[in-house]
Amino acid sequence: MRHGSLINSIIGSNLEPEVGMGATILLWTDRQAGTIVGIDFNQRGVAKKVYVQRDKTVRLDGRGMTDAQEWGYDPDPDGIIEAFRRVTRGRRKGEFVMTDGGARLLVGYRDHYHDFSF
């Protein structure tokens, strides 16, 4: 499977990004919470690139190496900022993908998950 876990593949969003909105970076099986900190628009005013800063995450549940995870989120002014471009054709049209072609972005929903099986 090219896009990671089944869960990360079926998660989708059709929300238009806004600065300050939560976001989830969908990796192979992990998810990382972030905040949209910048947007580049095309001539029609549609977001063509989104900049996401990773949030500080704190594990709240104390369950150890389990799939049942609860996380707390806080903005991290020193967090890594990553760029995602909007796909303009093909079956992923409209989605945001990392500019290096890796991870996808879920706009409007903040979630964190660590897969301990890897």
N, C-alpha and C positions, 0 to 999 in steps of 0.2 A: 504494500500500500504506500503510495507516494506521499501522503499528507499526514502520516502519523496514526494515532489511535483512532478507533471508530468513533469514540465520543468527541474527540477534537474535530473529526471530519464532518460530523452531523450538526455541530454547533454552527449557527449562522446568525447573521444580523443584516437588516436592511436599513438601519438607522444612519442618518447623515451625521458625521462627526462634528463636535463643537469643542472648543478649547475648554478644559476643565472637566470634561466628561470622562468617566471611567472606561477602561479598555482592558481586554485580556489578550495577551500574546499566546497564540496556540503553537506550541512546539511539538515535538514528536509525540510524547505522551504527557508531558508536563504542561502546565499553564502558569503564566506569570502575570500578576496584576500590574496595571499601570494607569497613568493619567495622560490624556491628550494635552500637549503643551503648545502645539503649533499646527497650522494647516496652510498648505499652499493650494490656491484655487486656479482653475483654468479660466479662460476668457468668458465662459458662460456662468461663472460663479459656483461651479461644482468642485468639491474637494478632489484634488488629484494626488496629493501627498499628505500624509499625516505623520506628526512627530509625537512619539509616546515616551514618557519618562517612567521608568520602573518605580513602583511604590516600595516602601518599607513594608515587609510582611512579618507578622508574628504568629506563630502557631498557638492557638488558644485551647485546643482540646486535650492535650497531654496524652493522647492515645498511642504515641510511638509510631512504629513503622506499619501504618494501616492505611487503607483506602478511605476510611471515614475521617475526613480532615476538616477542621474549622480554622479559618485564618482571619486575622485582623489586618487592616490596611491603613496606612498613613502616607500622604505624599512625601516624596524624598527629593528635596531640592538638589541633592548631590547624586541622584540616581542616574543611571545610564539612559541616554536618549537615543532612540532608534527610529529610523525612518521607514515608512510603509507607503508603497505606491498603489494606486487604484488600477486594477486589471481592466483593460478596455476591450478585450475580445476573448472569445473562447468560453468554455463552460464555467470558468471562474470570474466572468465579467462582473464588475461592480465590487468585488472583494478587494480588501487591502492585503498586500503581501510585502514582506520585508524586501527592501531594495536589492538585497543579495540573492533573492529568490527562495529564501528559507521559510520562515514562520509566516503564519497568517494572523490577522488581527480581528478580534471580535469587538465591535464598537458599541459602547453604551452599557457594558456589563463588566464588572470587575470581579475576577476570580483568580484564585491561586491553587495549584495542586502540584504535589511532588510525587512522582511514581517511584516508589522504593524498590521496584523489581528490576531496575536497571542500575 
